Amino acid sequence: MCLGIPGKVTEIYESSGARMGKVDFGGIVKEVCLEYVPDILVGEYTIVHVGFAITRLDEQSAQETLQLFHELGIIEDELQ
C-alpha cells in the first residue's frame, strides 16, 4: 500500500538543483522532494506520496490523519 502521509516541513534546502526538505511524520523524519509545492514554508504541513510533497494541508487535518494512521498501525509500515 502507498498512502499519502501528512507531515510537517521542518527544513528546506536545495540538493542537486532540486528543492528538498525534511518532513516530520509524528516523530519519523524523512527527506522529501518539495518541487511540486514550491511555495510551502517551514512549519506548514504537506501530504507526501512516494517521497514527493504533493499538496499543502492544514494542521488540524494533518494531525487527525496522523492520529488515525497511528491507531490503525499503518504509519510505521508506510514510512519504512
Buried (B, 14 or more C-beta within 10 A) or exposed (E): EEBBBBBBBEEBEEEEEEBBBBBBBBEBBBEBBBEEBEEBEEEBBBBBBEEBBBBBBEEEEBBEBBEEBBEEEBBEEBBE
